[in-house]
Amino acid sequence: MKHIKLDKEEKQILKDFETGQFVSIKNLESAKRKYAAIAKETLKKSKNINIRLTEKDLLKVKSKAAEQGMPYQTLLASLIHQYADNKLKYSSI
């Protein structure tokens, strides 16, 4: 059998498993669905942030958002989301 190097945390988990400190979860499928739903909701939650922009940039963003018929916060959130998902590339000047 191939020997796998474990870090400190992994060794503790293995020790706990081997000494019977882990117990089976009753209704495993139900628990999986419950925690998957919790994780999904956690990822959907919005967080408020503060960002400093020049007044000129803010006015431009507000103008572009108005052209699109949306609040400027929605436009900025959309741009950040697209960048985070690698759908929008940053290009330095």
C-alpha positions in Angstrom: 0.0 0.0 0.0 1.2 3.5 -0.9 2.2 5.6 2.2 0.6 9.0 2.2 2.1 11.8 4.1 -0.5 13.5 6.4 -0.3 16.9 8.0 -1.0 17.4 11.7 -4.7 18.1 11.2 -5.1 15.0 8.9 -3.3 12.8 11.4 -5.7 14.0 14.2 -8.7 13.2 12.0 -7.4 9.7 11.2 -6.7 9.1 14.9 -10.2 10.3 15.9 -11.7 8.1 13.2 -9.7 5.0 14.3 -10.7 5.5 17.9 -14.4 5.7 17.1 -15.0 9.4 17.8 -16.9 9.8 14.6 -20.5 8.7 14.5 -22.8 8.0 11.6 -25.4 10.6 10.8 -28.9 9.4 10.8 -30.8 10.3 7.6 -27.6 11.2 5.8 -29.4 12.2 2.5 -31.7 14.6 4.4 -28.7 16.1 6.2 -26.8 16.5 2.9 -29.8 18.3 1.4 -30.1 20.5 4.5 -26.4 21.6 4.6 -26.3 22.0 0.8 -29.3 24.4 1.0 -27.6 26.3 3.9 -24.3 26.6 1.9 -26.2 27.8 -1.2 -28.0 30.5 0.8 -24.8 31.6 2.4 -23.2 32.1 -1.0 -26.2 34.1 -2.2 -26.1 36.6 0.6 -24.9 40.1 -0.3 -22.4 42.0 1.8 -22.2 45.7 2.0 -18.8 47.3 1.2 -17.5 50.8 1.2 -15.5 52.0 -1.8 -13.8 55.3 -2.5 -14.3 56.8 -5.9 -13.6 60.2 -7.3 -16.7 62.2 -7.7 -16.1 62.3 -11.5 -15.9 58.5 -11.7 -19.1 58.1 -9.7 -21.0 60.5 -11.9 -19.8 58.6 -15.0 -20.9 55.3 -13.5 -24.3 56.8 -12.5 -24.7 58.1 -16.0 -23.9 54.8 -17.6 -26.2 53.0 -15.2 -29.0 55.4 -16.0 -28.5 54.6 -19.7 -28.9 51.0 -18.9 -32.0 51.7 -16.8 -30.5 50.3 -13.6 -29.2 51.6 -10.3 -25.5 52.3 -10.3 -25.0 49.9 -7.4 -26.4 47.1 -9.5 -24.1 48.0 -12.4 -21.0 48.0 -10.1 -22.1 44.7 -8.5 -22.5 43.2 -12.0 -19.1 44.4 -13.1 -17.4 43.0 -10.0 -19.3 39.7 -10.4 -18.2 39.4 -14.0 -14.6 40.1 -13.0 -14.7 37.6 -10.2 -16.0 34.9 -12.6 -13.2 35.7 -15.1 -15.8 37.0 -17.7 -14.3 40.5 -17.6 -10.6 41.1 -17.9 -8.6 43.9 -16.3 -6.4 45.8 -18.6 -4.0 48.3 -17.0 -3.1 51.4 -19.0 
